[in-house]
Amino acid sequence: MLVGRIASRQVVFHACDIAIARGVRAGMTLAEATALCRGLVHGDHDPQRNARSLQAFAQWMIRFSPVVEASLPDSIYLDVTGTERLYGGLERLCRLVSESLKKLRFSTRIAIAPTPGAAWAVASFGRRDRAIIAESGVSEALAGLSVAALRLEPEILESLDALGIETIGQLMILPRKSLPKRFGAPLLKRLDQALGLIAEPLVPVRFRRRIEAALEFESPVESLEMLWEALNRLIAEVTDALKTQGRGAKRLVLEFTSSDASRTQKEIHLSQASADSAKLFNLIRLASEAVKTETGFVAIAIKVQASEKLTHEQMSLLHKVSREAERDFVDLTERLALRLGENAVRVAELVPHHVPERAFRLLKFDSPSSMALKSELPSPCHKARPLRLLPTPTEVRCMIYPLSDEEGIPVSFMLKGQSFQLAHARGPERITGPWCEGRDKTREYFDVEDKAGKRFWLFRISETRKWYLHGYF
Amino acid sequence: MPENPNPKLHAPSAEFKPKVMPNDVAYAELGVTTNFSFLRGASHADELVAQAAALGYRAIGITDLNSLAGVVRMHVAAKEVGLKLVVGSRLQFKDHSDLLVWPVDRMGYGELCTLLTIGKRRTDKGECDLSMGDFLNGCKNVHAAIVPGEAISQTVAGEVGKLKDVLGKQLSIAASCTYESDNQSRLEEWVALGRRSGVPLLATNDVHYHIPARRKLQDILTCIRHGCTIFDAGLRLFQNGERYLKSPQQMQSLFREHPKAIERGLEIAHDCSFNLDQLKYEYPDELAPAGRTALEYLSDLAWAGATERYPSGIPARIRELIERELRLIGELKIETYFLTVYDLVRFARARGILCQGRGSAANSAVCYCIGVTSVDPARIDLLFERFVSAARNEPPDIDIDFEHERREEVIQYVYEKYGRDRAGMTAEVITYRGRSAVRDVGKAMGLGLDTVDYMAKQLGWWDRGTMTDEKLHEVGLDPSDRTVRMVVELTGQILGFPRHLSQHVGGMVMTRGLLSELVPIENASMPDRTVIEWDKQDIDDLGILKVDILALGMLTCIAKCIQFINDQKPTDAPPLRMYSIPSEDPAVYEMASNADTVGVFQIESRAQMSMLPRLRPNKFYDLVIEVAIVRPGPIQGDMVHPYLRRRNGEETVVYPSEPLRAVLEKTLGVPLFQEQAMRVAMVGAGFSAEEADKLRRAMAAWRRSGAIEEFHRKIIEGMSRNGYSLEYAEQCFKQLRGFGEYGFPESHAASFALLVYVSAWLKRHHPAAFCAGLLNSQPMGFYAPAQIVRDAQLHGVAVLPVDVNQSKWDCTLAPPAPAGGGDVKPRWDWGRTGPGVRLGFRMVRGLSERVVREIVKLRDECGGFRSMDHFCKATALSPAVLARLAKADAFRTFGLARRPALWAVMGRVSEPSSLFEDMEEREAAVLLPTMPERQEVTADYQTVGLSLKRHPVALIRADLRRMNIIPAEDLGHASAGRFVKVAGLVLIRQRPGTASGIVFVTLEDESGIANLIIRPAVFERYRQATCHSMLVEATGHVERQGQVVHVMVRKMRDLSELLGGCENKSRDFR
């Protein structure tokens, strides 16, 4: 079941047959649906993802006919004119499509008709899952179907329903002239499209070939130079293909096959899409350095798993230098990430939080522009905070004055056997831990300076009276 | 535990028992934020006061943000413990740092109220928009302290300088050592600033809660205020938990370098001698004409009214009553109150707005004579002194009900007469109750919305008791989980916290002087309403007059009904008035005894209907009892059955003593009214009038269980001392406790009973006018229009459909026509000879009144529409409106059914007829499929909410018969215990709090009504079918109780599909 959000309510958009049988309907709230149907599994309704998968599915359907249209939310049109001979009759084509889709675990309804409109009508509202309508049988096939089979807007369907016009047959006997005035132009247009009185060309999906390149060696290759040579050829192949499509690679997979037939894969993520062979080579070289083999490789391949349209940036006159610097920086971070691992390159972000070690967080480096944005968050920076914060506070032994006073001021402390005599102590500033996480002790921070002029950030936990060093100014 | 003299003060929380400390250090904390700074302060007024007293504070101040809403509570609490309170407020400016402001005297208090009123009236409800200019203009007699904030900037220094010029010695700098950065360096900055400008420092701890443990709650409140969770609240929370009431020693130590700052607080507290007790409430004085005192004028009005009310001479008893009441009114000096009420009633009368007074003082002879009530003191024996006792140092209580559609006129009259600055609506403090508390706390603790809703639903009974681990387990929550534990703990703390101010249903306050100098006034969320910051309890505590101006749908209905009747009368006949309706008409009582009361005020509910045949009322006082007896109070106190048995002579009426006989005689020895409960306590257990009044308050504070238990011991002891048996005493107490859940005062019952009688009389003698009046006053009452119409048809009234050539906006009376309609077989025939009812356009969903008035005007001008073409051209309505009318089947007058009419109006252009209209080519006639009857009925329900053609269930009767479902009328002769299946539209679902989870459902089919009783277990199993279906099948066995038949349900099934989209709106009541 798919669930979307309307205002603050979670509403059912689509449901599977089992859920529908239990009374779940589109438009219900999630709570109502779960009440009807225990153990209901639901995912988020994502129209964009839906559209993307339908497009991909349409791509796949090109194997049956070169002209395929994807129509939201759940229809695919194929122009099968002239393919009878190829498949040995429409019957067989129909069966072939239906069986291949069944293997993909899709339930389908298929109709072949002289017009897309009629095909949709029969497929959606016909009695059988598969139907073939002959040139002469269109009007007859449509007459018995509900007017909803004409792909009409809900308002028109409502008006027709109010007048008691349920079937296309009833609609067809009404005077044509009186229809547009009452229902608007789309009604006649849809009717005529279905009947073939006006043409309805399909809008076919563009066929896009997958970009990949592979090379098999005659004997296992061990030398790095030879590998790089081979990679260079593959990269040239891939970048050519990318350039003809005007796209750049965003994610690549390198695949190495050893002579024992074991495979090693290496993924490369790019911060910015690129079709620049030199850049790709550098990255790929870095990535392949880590790949080890005992016996040598018998084959290598590069597959572009994700690509983006390349935007041709306008090169501004003045910012050229900084742009280049930025690109160099990005290149550097990409190379560092490949060498040291995905998580090695981080960027710090300020977080509004009272507890010092919570007042920032480390993020995966994304791109320089996102970094700029993150540092603008507010923070308690007008307060005394040390430049260096220890990852974890270190316990120290501390002398206070007056000795007997629980709220005494620190006068000296011991760290790693070394004693620090303090000249000044400012504080305390009290910060209470996040009690919602079960940490509700209060720290009393002091900004202290020893006689040599070194400044430290010490704190005492009010409840335990223990002292810690938390940073250096 | 000592008894709790003020119900507003809740019991001190067990979590903290303050120890009394030696108070050799003198300290006064003046900057205190209570929980009336909504979602900021985390302690109740009384908690703060009790803690301050325990710590030995010399005084405590209150400075809620831009508000004085909590001062009365603080005042009452402080008075109780004998602690000095400094009233004040924290003002926020758009162009200046915050100021803490404490009025020095009454004058300064008035200035502060006025300033807040200005700021609040300028902007939306709950907001305050002030600039420093406003403050400098208005506030002179105050002490103020500037709150400089974290870092001292140049601006603050400038501000201090400027304020110093105006306030002189009355300005301080509020310094607080809350350890948010280094205290000492902050203090030094402030000291330096003060020294530069010659302004002293004032020590305060910016208190937000009374004890450190409340800090978590304060954090949660902050989260609720910002709509965030505790995990992402970040810097919006205070950095630590220092803002509690610290001991004077602690404060002294914090300010050890600056002891003057501590002294400054004591100085201010000493200077500010203002106390809320100095507020003198004065009644408006313009009510009596020049030359007459208010009492003389009231007396004139009463005697003049008496002469009018009793044309054949004032009976001696009444004369005596009036004299006694006037004397008492004079003694208590409450005559102006009566004149205020009289003024409202007089205004309403002049405007033709029906109204009726209700409440303890309303049913007095004086009120009857001046027209506040129509309950004749001769007909009912109510003792005035009982309600307006000298001991109760409170203004008397009169609520006035007005026609619900016209009440706003009365409210606006009050504003106009006294002015916005002299009259205002009472506030209602919306507090956290079980569900809202769980919901808000859960959300702030970061629980998912679904979990929070689930918890809130499961734990709806939270406010009645504590949350134990077992209970948590029961609802599937892990009590060892930290978050769950925190939610439970914090929810317990937040219960009873005020969340925001709303407006009271109708309480209005009017003053002689400026109300805005008494209490700040703010805008309500409703347009044209202004509300004061105090609620009913605050006003009572200060002894301020309030009149409740309430809305009552039945009065609207009665007014409209009487109008219909008078319109039908010949012009020379005397018009019918509510008070001229003949009393004690046996036909009315007979109708009521047969439970034939659909639409009648109060006694139309199912519980009332099943009581009527058992009680068989035959005089006015029986109706008073009927109204009072079907209430949770008497039901839980187990008084219903004893009363019925005694009334039917099955049990002898015995009185435990002669004195109690006098109290209980009129209700056959069974206490049914709140007043009787009080009298039993006084006469039986020797309570003083004052104690009895406390008892009354305890009973009124319903659901606050515990309060009434304090009286348990007292009653038992008192009664055994007076020689009553322990058994009888316990029984009395049980009955009293019943009233805690919903006692009904006799005076209210009497006023309501009058409306019961009037509406029943109208229904009995003018069924068509009554039906039309009800329809025109919707929404009101228990029944939907479909049932009201059906009931009229059952009484022989002809009901005619909406018709473009006949209907008006309202439903109207039509000339007498053949009875019935559709498939209704009239059961009574007294409506047969009278007029019929023509449904008005208001019944058609989605039509605007303006459009309809236009149609009716054009129709009157052209003498009726001749054809569809004529109608469309004359009215030039938009296609959407035309389609709506066609779908509502309103064009039958042109011989057009729904579908042809819709076809005819579709595609018409909404322009006035053009020159070329005749040249438009004629369209070929079309033949549309005829609409099947079932769809016609369905369409009727969808467009008009009812059908005059057939009952929807009648259309599927054949199907139902095949399913062995019997018509509802067959239940009448089904033997008890028989297993039956019935089906019908769901009219009403009810789950009364008193019935331990039993759900009552009323079904209607074409033959009548079936009453279902569903036990909780059955309900849980069939919740979906019971709550979400329009047509439902119920299987169960028949139960009989006299004339009343129920089906005890075993199984419910949703049959809505059979109807195919027929909409029926049931009315659900909890």
Interface residues (C-beta under 8 A of the other chain):
Chain A: L30 A31 A35 L36 S159 A162 L163 G164 I165 E166 Q170 L174 P175 K177 S178 K181 R182 F183 V351 P352 H353 H354 P378 S379 P380 H382 K383 A384 R426 G427 P428 E429 R430 I431 T432 P434 W435 C436 G438 D440 T442 E444 D447
Chain B: E150 A151 Y179 E180 S181 D182 Q184 S185 R215 K216 D219 I230 F231 G234 L235 R236 L237 Q239 N240 G241 E242 M445 G446 D450 D453 R482 T483 M486 A883 K887 R898 R899 L902 W903 M906 G907 E923 A924 V926 L928 P929 T930 M931 Q935 Q1024
